[in-house]
Amino acid sequence: MIIDVAVATICFDGFGDEDFAPTFARIGDLGVRNVEFNTWYPRNLTPTGLDRIAARCADSGLTPVTLQVSPFAAGDGFGDLTREVTRWLWLLEAARRLGVTMIKATGSRRGERGGLNGLIAVLQEIAPLAADAGIRIAIENHFRNVVEFPEDYRQIFTALPGPEIGACLDTGHFAASGVDMITFIDDFHDRIIHIDLKDAAETGTDRFVRFGEGIVDLSSVLGHARARGYAGQLIIELPLIDRSTVIDDLRAGLEVARPYLTADSAGPS
């Protein structure tokens, strides 16, 4: 059982199209080698963009471990389904080019076309392709999203029992939604393949705060996940708050994660 740590580019770049420049400029100060790339913008996913990410990682001694991509756009009808499946064909190829074996995405906002059933329809088409490519798809929970509560995951996993589709447990979003994460781990421990670490200010809002300033008991969650056999990445995923304090903000997350790691990717203590 290997538990490793990575940092997401959103921690350095925020939500803007920064071409990952802040990430590559500052991640060396953090001492983490594994990176989750938030590939939300077109230039991130062009062949040239992917080659550039790979080259910059090689030059910096970094390892891409996950691609987080834009949410599933399920829509309605065969036209929307075909467009979304086609997008995922390229995402699988993008992961292959970067040597990444996991792609993470969440669903649409509640009330948008397609909903959870549309997401499941897309997954049923792409799951065999992901399995053939040796790539796993982590479905991330989000506040007020079609993937938010345990019953949403239960519906997904009933339709898709194969190991290529799993859950990303996002601690901040589950806290915002009021989900009992210990019970979730007990119910779905065999399907959790990714864990995002962040703290939430309070239930009922997706406002995320520095580690230790919110309501999430990360030590309890991580201890229980490890006890139930979790193996995979712990992603430090605090969205950028202040560029002047970013390293200290992220080091606080590393200190939370460090006791649960079985691979030394967190750099010197």
C-alpha positions as CSV (number, residue, x, y, z in Angstrom):
1,M,0.0,0.0,0.0
2,I,1.6,3.2,-1.2
3,I,0.4,6.7,-0.1
4,D,2.2,9.5,-1.8
5,V,1.7,13.3,-1.9
6,A,1.3,15.8,-4.8
7,V,0.4,19.4,-5.2
8,A,-2.1,20.8,-7.7
9,T,-1.2,23.7,-10.0
10,I,-4.3,25.6,-8.7
11,C,-2.4,26.1,-5.5
12,F,0.1,28.4,-7.3
13,D,-1.8,29.5,-10.4
14,G,-5.3,30.0,-9.0
15,F,-8.1,29.7,-11.5
16,G,-6.5,31.9,-14.2
17,D,-4.8,30.9,-17.4
18,E,-1.2,31.3,-16.2
19,D,0.4,28.7,-18.4
20,F,1.6,27.2,-15.1
21,A,4.3,29.8,-14.8
22,P,3.7,30.4,-11.1
23,T,3.8,26.7,-10.5
24,F,7.1,26.1,-12.2
25,A,8.5,29.2,-10.6
26,R,7.6,28.3,-6.9
27,I,7.1,24.6,-6.6
28,G,10.8,24.0,-6.0
29,D,10.5,26.0,-2.8
30,L,7.9,23.5,-1.6
31,G,10.0,20.4,-2.2
32,V,7.2,18.3,-3.8
33,R,8.0,16.5,-7.0
34,N,4.5,15.1,-7.9
35,V,2.1,17.5,-9.7
36,E,-1.5,17.5,-10.6
37,F,-2.1,19.6,-13.6
38,N,-5.3,21.5,-13.8
39,T,-5.7,21.5,-17.5
40,W,-8.7,23.8,-18.0
41,Y,-7.5,25.9,-20.9
42,P,-7.1,25.1,-24.6
43,R,-3.4,25.7,-24.7
44,N,-2.8,23.2,-21.9
45,L,-4.2,20.3,-24.0
46,T,-2.9,21.0,-27.5
47,P,-0.1,18.7,-28.7
48,T,2.3,21.6,-28.4
49,G,1.0,22.4,-24.9
50,L,1.4,18.8,-23.7
51,D,4.9,18.6,-25.1
52,R,5.8,21.8,-23.3
53,I,4.4,20.5,-20.0
54,A,6.5,17.3,-20.4
55,A,9.7,19.2,-21.3
56,R,9.2,21.7,-18.4
57,C,8.6,18.8,-16.0
58,A,11.8,17.1,-17.2
59,D,13.8,20.2,-16.8
60,S,12.4,20.8,-13.3
61,G,12.6,17.2,-12.0
62,L,8.8,17.0,-11.6
63,T,6.4,14.2,-12.3
64,P,2.9,14.7,-13.6
65,V,0.6,12.3,-11.7
66,T,-2.9,13.5,-12.5
67,L,-4.8,15.6,-15.0
68,Q,-7.7,17.5,-13.7
69,V,-9.9,18.4,-16.6
70,S,-13.1,20.5,-17.1
71,P,-16.3,19.0,-15.7
72,F,-18.3,16.4,-17.7
73,A,-20.6,18.1,-20.2
74,A,-23.2,15.4,-20.4
75,G,-26.0,17.2,-22.2
76,D,-29.0,15.5,-23.8
77,G,-29.2,13.3,-26.8
78,F,-26.8,11.5,-29.0
79,G,-25.1,14.6,-30.3
80,D,-24.1,15.8,-26.9
81,L,-23.0,12.3,-25.9
82,T,-20.9,12.0,-29.1
83,R,-19.2,15.3,-28.5
84,E,-18.3,14.5,-24.9
85,V,-17.0,11.0,-25.7
86,T,-14.9,12.5,-28.5
87,R,-13.4,15.0,-26.0
88,W,-12.5,12.2,-23.7
89,L,-10.8,10.3,-26.4
90,W,-8.3,13.1,-26.7
91,L,-8.0,13.4,-22.9
92,L,-7.0,9.8,-22.7
93,E,-4.4,10.5,-25.4
94,A,-3.2,13.6,-23.5
95,A,-2.8,11.5,-20.3
96,R,-0.8,8.9,-22.3
97,R,1.5,11.6,-23.7
98,L,2.3,12.9,-20.2
99,G,2.7,9.4,-18.7
100,V,-0.3,10.0,-16.4
101,T,-2.5,7.1,-15.3
102,M,-5.3,9.1,-13.7
103,I,-7.7,11.8,-15.0
104,K,-9.9,13.6,-12.5
105,A,-13.2,15.4,-13.3
106,T,-16.4,16.4,-11.6
107,G,-19.9,16.7,-12.9
108,S,-22.1,19.6,-13.9
109,R,-24.0,21.9,-11.6
110,R,-27.3,20.6,-10.5
111,G,-30.1,21.6,-12.9
112,E,-27.9,21.7,-16.0
113,R,-28.8,19.5,-19.0
114,G,-28.0,15.8,-18.7
115,G,-27.5,15.6,-15.0
116,L,-26.1,12.6,-13.3
117,N,-27.7,10.2,-15.8
118,G,-26.0,12.0,-18.6
119,L,-22.6,11.7,-16.8
120,I,-23.2,8.0,-16.3
121,A,-24.0,7.6,-20.0
122,V,-20.6,9.2,-20.9
123,L,-18.8,7.0,-18.4
124,Q,-20.3,3.9,-19.8
125,E,-18.9,4.8,-23.2
126,I,-15.4,5.8,-22.1
127,A,-14.8,3.3,-19.2
128,P,-13.7,0.4,-21.6
129,L,-11.4,2.8,-23.4
130,A,-9.9,4.0,-20.2
131,A,-9.4,0.4,-19.1
132,D,-7.7,-0.5,-22.4
133,A,-5.4,2.5,-21.9
134,G,-4.5,1.6,-18.3
135,I,-6.0,5.0,-17.1
136,R,-8.3,5.4,-14.2
137,I,-11.0,8.1,-14.0
138,A,-11.5,9.7,-10.6
139,I,-15.0,11.3,-10.2
140,E,-14.7,14.3,-7.8
141,N,-17.4,15.5,-5.5
142,H,-18.3,19.2,-5.6
143,F,-20.6,21.4,-3.6
144,R,-24.1,21.7,-5.3
145,N,-23.0,19.4,-8.1
146,V,-24.6,16.3,-9.5
147,V,-21.8,14.4,-7.8
148,E,-22.1,15.7,-4.2
149,F,-23.5,13.1,-1.9
150,P,-22.9,9.4,-1.2
151,E,-26.1,8.4,-3.1
152,D,-24.7,10.0,-6.3
153,Y,-21.6,7.8,-6.1
154,R,-23.8,4.8,-5.3
155,Q,-25.7,5.4,-8.5
156,I,-22.5,5.7,-10.5
157,F,-20.8,2.6,-9.1
158,T,-24.0,0.5,-9.5
159,A,-23.9,1.3,-13.2
160,L,-20.1,1.1,-13.5
161,P,-18.7,-1.7,-11.3
162,G,-15.2,-1.8,-12.9
163,P,-12.1,-0.5,-11.2
164,E,-11.3,2.0,-13.9
165,I,-13.9,4.4,-12.5
166,G,-13.4,5.5,-8.9
167,A,-14.1,8.3,-6.4
168,C,-12.0,11.3,-5.7
169,L,-12.8,12.3,-2.1
170,D,-12.5,16.1,-1.8
171,T,-12.4,16.9,1.9
172,G,-13.3,20.6,1.4
173,H,-16.3,20.0,-0.8
174,F,-17.6,17.2,1.3
175,A,-17.4,19.4,4.4
176,A,-19.2,22.2,2.5
177,S,-21.9,19.7,1.6
178,G,-22.2,18.4,5.1
179,V,-21.2,14.8,4.2
180,D,-19.9,12.5,6.9
181,M,-16.5,11.5,5.4
182,I,-15.8,8.7,7.9
183,T,-19.1,6.9,6.8
184,F,-18.3,7.6,3.2
185,I,-14.9,5.9,3.5
186,D,-16.5,2.9,5.2
187,D,-19.1,2.7,2.4
188,F,-16.8,3.3,-0.6
189,H,-13.3,2.5,0.6
190,D,-12.8,0.0,-2.2
191,R,-13.7,2.7,-4.8
192,I,-11.7,5.7,-3.4
193,I,-8.7,6.2,-5.7
194,H,-7.8,9.8,-5.1
195,I,-8.0,12.2,-2.1
196,D,-8.0,16.0,-2.4
197,L,-6.9,17.9,0.8
198,K,-8.4,21.3,1.6
199,D,-10.2,22.9,4.4
200,A,-13.6,24.6,4.3
201,A,-14.8,27.6,6.3
202,E,-18.2,26.1,7.1
203,T,-21.0,23.8,5.9
204,G,-23.2,25.4,3.3
205,T,-20.6,27.4,1.4
206,D,-17.7,26.4,-0.8
207,R,-15.3,29.0,0.7
208,F,-12.0,27.3,1.3
209,V,-9.5,28.5,3.9
210,R,-5.9,27.8,5.0
211,F,-5.3,24.4,6.5
212,G,-6.3,24.4,10.2
213,E,-8.6,27.5,9.9
214,G,-11.7,25.6,8.9
215,I,-13.9,22.7,10.0
216,V,-12.3,19.7,8.4
217,D,-10.6,17.2,10.7
218,L,-8.1,16.0,8.1
219,S,-6.2,13.8,10.5
220,S,-9.3,11.8,11.3
221,V,-10.2,11.5,7.6
222,L,-6.7,10.5,6.5
223,G,-6.2,8.1,9.4
224,H,-9.5,6.3,8.6
225,A,-8.7,6.2,4.9
226,R,-5.3,4.6,5.5
227,A,-6.9,2.1,8.0
228,R,-9.4,1.1,5.3
229,G,-6.6,0.4,2.8
230,Y,-6.4,3.6,0.8
231,A,-3.5,3.6,-1.6
232,G,-2.8,6.6,-3.9
233,Q,-2.1,10.3,-4.0
234,L,-2.9,12.8,-1.4
235,I,-3.3,16.0,-3.4
236,I,-2.6,19.3,-1.7
237,E,-5.4,21.3,-3.4
238,L,-5.8,24.6,-1.6
239,P,-6.8,27.2,-4.2
240,L,-4.4,30.1,-4.3
241,I,-5.2,32.6,-1.5
242,D,-2.1,34.9,-1.4
243,R,1.0,34.6,-3.5
244,S,3.1,36.1,-0.7
245,T,2.2,33.3,1.7
246,V,1.7,30.4,-0.7
247,I,4.6,28.3,0.4
248,D,3.8,28.5,4.0
249,D,0.1,27.9,3.3
250,L,1.0,24.7,1.4
251,R,3.6,23.5,3.9
252,A,0.8,23.5,6.4
253,G,-1.0,21.0,4.2
254,L,2.1,18.9,3.8
255,E,2.5,18.6,7.5
256,V,-1.0,17.3,7.8
257,A,-0.3,14.7,5.1
258,R,3.2,13.7,6.1
259,P,2.2,11.2,8.9
260,Y,0.2,9.2,6.4
261,L,2.7,8.9,3.6
262,T,4.6,5.7,2.7
263,A,6.7,7.4,0.0
264,D,9.0,10.3,0.6
265,S,7.9,12.8,-2.0
266,A,7.3,15.7,0.5
267,G,10.9,16.7,0.6
268,P,12.8,17.5,3.8
269,S,10.7,17.9,7.0
